[in-house]
């Protein structure tokens, strides 16, 4: 998948496209339905399919105190978008200048003018333009005037729950990583680098990788059964998200004990997939009690893999 960052970098001689519009934070199942439709329509019309996305999140620019924490970084988002089979992605930088462009002007100048869209695919609740005044009805009307078709995907539900980035954030913040995975269509993942820690895990017999994450973690504090991916290989892991109350600390940390891994972790890049929340983080009366609980957590994680 090719990536163009900024409308000014979009080739003026690029061919007409089918464009899927959205922020696509997390690239959940409803987003995938939009992108799959764009891929299908592009193949039918024999033109490229592209995802047109925005970064940062509009709320981060317009109402930063109310901005949601992202489910995925931009790079993670683009990787997930690429997995849907679209041919390209255009990342439009969301600024206050972009925010004041009227909906009609955005469609005329960007979609019909610069991108030369043959068709546009959006979700049923998509809004655009100044004050989010543009909606799917206006988009279809403008498409009729300017010569492109609009496909609107209906609400997407899983077990009666509408799939949305908001619902996924709520599930993660409550610790329901399995519920979030059902809405995402995959496990919730974060990426980070292993940094120097206090080394307490090694003295307990359970060495841990202290992770500096690429973005704020959405998952609630607690202990999780996870998968840890490093250099193309996947290992089971037990991950603690919290402040390590047994040692009297109050700074949030993310620590991963990678099962059956004997190599050096410091400096490595790790992708952690959250599979199940095992328990709350607790303060233990002694180091021995903590050691026994970690052993129990490891056993629980192993049983999860065995199914």
C-alpha positions as CSV (number, residue, x, y, z in Angstrom):
1,X,0.0,0.0,0.0
2,X,1.4,3.4,-1.0
3,X,1.0,6.3,1.5
4,X,0.7,10.0,0.7
5,X,1.0,12.4,3.7
6,X,-0.6,15.7,2.9
7,X,-2.9,16.8,0.0
8,X,0.0,18.9,-1.4
9,X,2.0,15.7,-1.9
10,X,-0.8,13.9,-3.8
11,X,0.2,13.5,-7.4
12,X,-1.8,15.7,-9.7
13,X,-1.7,13.1,-12.4
14,X,-3.0,10.3,-10.2
15,X,-5.8,8.2,-11.7
16,X,-9.4,8.4,-10.5
17,X,-10.1,6.4,-7.3
18,X,-12.7,4.9,-5.0
19,X,-12.1,6.7,-1.7
20,X,-13.1,5.4,1.8
21,X,-13.4,8.4,4.2
22,X,-12.9,8.3,8.0
23,X,-10.5,8.6,10.9
24,X,-10.4,4.8,11.3
25,X,-9.0,4.9,14.8
26,X,-8.4,1.2,15.7
27,X,-9.6,0.0,12.3
28,X,-12.4,-2.0,13.9
29,X,-14.9,-4.2,12.2
30,X,-17.2,-1.3,11.1
31,X,-14.2,0.4,9.6
32,X,-13.2,-2.8,7.9
33,X,-16.6,-3.0,6.3
34,X,-16.1,0.5,4.8
35,X,-12.7,-0.3,3.5
36,X,-13.7,-3.7,2.1
37,X,-16.5,-2.0,0.2
38,X,-14.0,0.4,-1.3
39,X,-11.6,-2.4,-2.3
40,X,-14.5,-4.3,-3.9
41,X,-15.8,-1.2,-5.8
42,X,-12.2,-0.3,-6.9
43,X,-11.8,-3.8,-8.4
44,X,-15.1,-3.6,-10.1
45,X,-14.3,-0.2,-11.7
46,X,-10.6,-1.1,-12.2
47,X,-9.4,1.9,-10.4
48,X,-7.3,2.2,-7.2
49,X,-9.0,2.1,-3.8
50,X,-7.7,4.5,-1.2
51,X,-8.4,5.3,2.5
52,X,-8.5,9.0,3.1
53,X,-7.9,9.5,6.8
54,X,-7.1,12.4,9.1
55,X,-4.4,13.0,11.8
56,X,-4.5,14.1,14.5
57,X,-8.1,13.3,15.7
58,X,-10.2,16.4,15.0
59,X,-11.2,16.7,18.7
60,X,-7.6,16.9,19.6
61,X,-7.3,20.1,17.6
62,X,-10.7,21.6,18.3
63,X,-11.4,20.5,21.8
64,X,-8.1,19.1,23.2
65,X,-9.5,18.8,26.8
66,X,-12.1,16.4,25.4
67,X,-10.0,14.5,23.0
68,X,-10.2,10.7,23.3
69,X,-7.1,8.7,23.8
70,X,-6.3,6.9,20.5
71,X,-6.8,3.2,20.1
72,X,-3.9,3.1,17.6
73,X,-1.1,5.4,16.6
74,X,-1.1,6.7,13.0
75,X,1.6,4.1,12.0
76,X,-0.4,1.3,13.5
77,X,-3.6,2.6,11.8
78,X,-1.9,2.6,8.4
79,X,-0.6,-0.9,9.0
80,X,-4.1,-2.1,9.8
81,X,-5.6,-0.2,6.8
82,X,-3.0,-1.9,4.5
83,X,-4.1,-5.3,5.7
84,X,-7.6,-4.7,4.3
85,X,-6.2,-4.7,0.7
86,X,-6.7,-1.0,-0.2
87,X,-4.2,0.3,-2.8
88,X,-3.2,3.5,-1.0
89,X,-3.8,5.9,1.8
90,X,-3.9,9.6,1.9
91,X,-3.3,11.2,5.3
92,X,-4.7,14.7,5.6
93,X,-3.3,16.7,8.5
94,X,-6.2,18.0,10.5
95,X,-5.7,21.6,11.4
96,X,-7.8,24.6,12.3
97,X,-7.5,25.7,8.7
98,X,-8.9,22.5,7.4
99,X,-11.6,22.5,10.1
100,X,-13.2,25.8,8.7
101,X,-13.5,24.5,5.1
102,X,-17.2,24.2,4.2
103,X,-18.5,20.8,3.5
104,X,-19.3,21.7,-0.1
105,X,-15.8,23.1,-0.7
106,X,-14.2,20.0,0.7
107,X,-16.2,17.7,-1.6
108,X,-15.7,20.0,-4.7
109,X,-12.0,20.8,-4.2
110,X,-10.6,17.7,-2.5
111,X,-12.8,14.7,-3.4
112,X,-14.0,15.6,-6.9
113,X,-11.2,18.0,-7.8
114,X,-7.9,16.7,-6.5
115,X,-8.7,13.0,-5.9
116,X,-11.0,12.7,-9.0
117,X,-13.2,10.2,-7.1
118,X,-15.4,7.8,-9.0
119,X,-17.1,6.6,-5.9
120,X,-16.9,7.4,-2.2
121,X,-17.6,5.0,0.7
122,X,-18.5,6.2,4.2
123,X,-20.2,5.0,7.3
124,X,-23.8,5.8,8.0
125,X,-22.9,8.5,10.6
126,X,-20.0,10.1,8.7
127,X,-19.8,13.9,9.0
128,X,-17.4,16.4,7.4
129,X,-16.7,20.0,6.8
130,X,-17.0,23.1,9.0
131,X,-18.8,22.4,12.2
132,X,-19.4,18.8,11.0
133,X,-22.3,20.1,9.0
134,X,-21.8,17.7,6.1
135,X,-23.5,14.4,6.3
136,X,-24.2,11.4,4.1
137,X,-27.3,13.0,2.6
138,X,-25.3,16.1,1.5
139,X,-22.5,14.0,0.2
140,X,-24.9,12.0,-2.0
141,X,-26.5,15.2,-3.3
142,X,-23.1,16.6,-4.2
143,X,-22.1,13.4,-5.8
144,X,-25.1,13.6,-8.1
145,X,-24.0,17.1,-9.0
146,X,-20.3,16.4,-9.5
147,X,-20.5,12.9,-11.1
148,X,-19.6,10.4,-8.4
149,X,-21.5,7.7,-6.5
150,X,-21.7,7.4,-2.7
151,X,-21.9,4.1,-0.8
152,X,-23.1,4.3,2.8
153,X,-22.4,1.3,5.0
154,X,-25.1,0.5,7.6
155,X,-24.5,0.3,11.4
156,X,-22.3,-2.8,12.2
157,X,-23.2,-4.7,15.4
158,X,-21.6,-7.6,17.3
159,X,-23.8,-9.4,19.8
160,X,-26.2,-6.5,19.6
161,X,-23.5,-3.9,20.4
162,X,-22.9,-1.2,17.8
163,X,-19.2,-1.3,16.8
164,X,-17.6,2.1,17.4
165,X,-14.2,3.4,18.7
166,X,-16.1,4.9,21.7
167,X,-17.5,1.4,22.6
168,X,-14.0,-0.1,22.3
169,X,-12.5,2.5,24.5
170,X,-15.2,1.9,27.1
171,X,-14.6,-1.8,27.1
172,X,-10.8,-1.4,27.5
173,X,-11.1,1.1,30.3
174,X,-13.4,-1.4,32.2
175,X,-10.8,-4.1,31.7
176,X,-13.0,-6.1,29.2
177,X,-10.3,-6.7,26.6
178,X,-12.2,-9.7,25.3
179,X,-15.2,-7.6,24.5
180,X,-12.9,-5.0,22.9
181,X,-11.4,-7.8,20.7
182,X,-14.9,-8.8,19.5
183,X,-15.5,-5.2,18.3
184,X,-12.0,-4.8,16.9
185,X,-12.0,-8.2,15.1
186,X,-8.6,-8.8,16.7
187,X,-6.9,-8.4,20.1
188,X,-6.1,-5.0,21.4
189,X,-2.4,-4.3,20.9
190,X,0.2,-1.8,21.9
191,X,3.8,-1.4,20.8
192,X,6.7,-0.3,22.8
193,X,10.4,-0.6,23.6
194,X,11.9,-2.4,26.6
195,X,13.7,0.1,28.9
196,X,15.7,-0.3,32.0
197,X,13.7,-1.1,35.2
198,X,14.4,-1.7,38.8
199,X,15.2,-5.4,38.2
200,X,12.8,-6.6,40.9
201,X,11.1,-9.2,38.6
202,X,14.4,-11.0,38.2
203,X,14.9,-11.3,42.0
204,X,11.4,-12.7,42.2
205,X,12.2,-15.4,39.7
206,X,10.0,-13.7,37.0
207,X,12.1,-11.3,35.0
208,X,10.0,-8.5,33.4
209,X,10.4,-6.2,30.5
210,X,9.5,-2.6,31.4
211,X,7.8,-1.1,28.4
212,X,7.9,2.5,27.2
213,X,4.8,2.5,25.0
214,X,4.3,4.4,21.8
215,X,1.0,5.8,23.0
216,X,-1.1,5.9,26.3
217,X,-2.5,2.6,27.3
218,X,-6.3,2.3,27.3
219,X,-6.6,-1.0,29.2
220,X,-7.5,-0.7,32.9
221,X,-5.0,-1.4,35.6
222,X,-4.6,-5.1,36.4
223,X,-2.8,-8.3,35.4
224,X,-3.4,-9.7,31.9
225,X,-2.7,-12.8,29.9
226,X,-1.1,-11.6,26.7
227,X,0.9,-12.5,23.6
228,X,4.2,-10.7,23.1
229,X,5.5,-10.5,19.5
230,X,9.2,-9.8,18.9
231,X,11.1,-10.1,15.7
232,X,8.3,-12.1,14.0
233,X,8.0,-14.7,16.9
234,X,5.2,-14.8,19.4
235,X,5.5,-15.7,23.0
236,X,3.0,-16.0,25.9
237,X,3.3,-13.3,28.5
238,X,1.8,-12.1,31.7
239,X,1.6,-8.3,31.8
240,X,1.1,-6.1,34.9
241,X,-0.5,-2.7,34.3
242,X,-0.3,-0.6,37.5
243,X,1.7,1.1,40.2
244,X,3.3,-1.9,41.9
245,X,1.7,-1.2,45.3
246,X,3.6,-4.0,47.1
247,X,6.7,-1.8,46.7
248,X,5.0,1.4,47.6
249,X,5.2,3.0,44.2
250,X,2.6,5.3,42.6
251,X,3.9,5.7,39.0
252,X,2.0,3.7,36.3
253,X,4.1,1.1,34.7
254,X,3.6,-1.7,32.1
255,X,5.7,-4.8,32.8
256,X,5.7,-8.0,30.8
257,X,7.0,-11.3,32.0
258,X,7.6,-13.2,28.7
259,X,7.1,-16.9,29.3
260,X,9.9,-19.3,28.4
261,X,12.1,-16.6,26.9
262,X,15.7,-16.7,28.1
263,X,17.3,-14.0,25.9
264,X,18.0,-10.3,26.5
265,X,15.0,-8.1,26.3
266,X,16.5,-4.7,27.0
267,X,16.2,-2.4,23.9
268,X,13.9,-4.7,22.0
269,X,10.7,-3.6,20.3
270,X,7.7,-5.6,21.5
271,X,4.0,-5.7,20.4
272,X,1.7,-6.8,23.2
273,X,-1.7,-8.3,22.5
274,X,-4.1,-8.3,25.5
275,X,-6.1,-11.5,25.6
276,X,-7.7,-11.7,29.0
277,X,-7.7,-9.8,32.3
278,X,-6.7,-12.2,35.0
279,X,-7.2,-10.1,38.2
280,X,-6.9,-6.6,39.8
281,X,-3.5,-5.3,40.8
282,X,-3.1,-6.0,44.5
283,X,-0.9,-5.1,47.4
284,X,0.6,-8.2,49.0
285,X,1.8,-8.6,52.6
286,X,5.1,-10.0,51.5
287,X,7.4,-10.6,48.6
288,X,6.8,-14.3,49.0
289,X,3.1,-13.8,48.7
290,X,3.6,-11.8,45.5
291,X,5.9,-14.5,44.1
292,X,3.2,-17.1,44.7
293,X,0.6,-15.0,43.0
294,X,2.8,-14.4,39.9
295,X,3.3,-18.2,39.6
296,X,-0.5,-18.6,39.7
297,X,-0.9,-15.9,37.0
298,X,1.6,-17.7,34.8
299,X,-0.3,-20.9,35.2
300,X,-3.5,-19.2,34.3
301,X,-2.0,-17.7,31.2
302,X,-0.7,-21.2,30.1
303,X,-4.1,-22.7,30.6
304,X,-5.6,-20.0,28.4
305,X,-3.3,-21.0,25.6
306,X,-4.2,-24.7,26.0
307,X,-7.8,-23.6,25.6
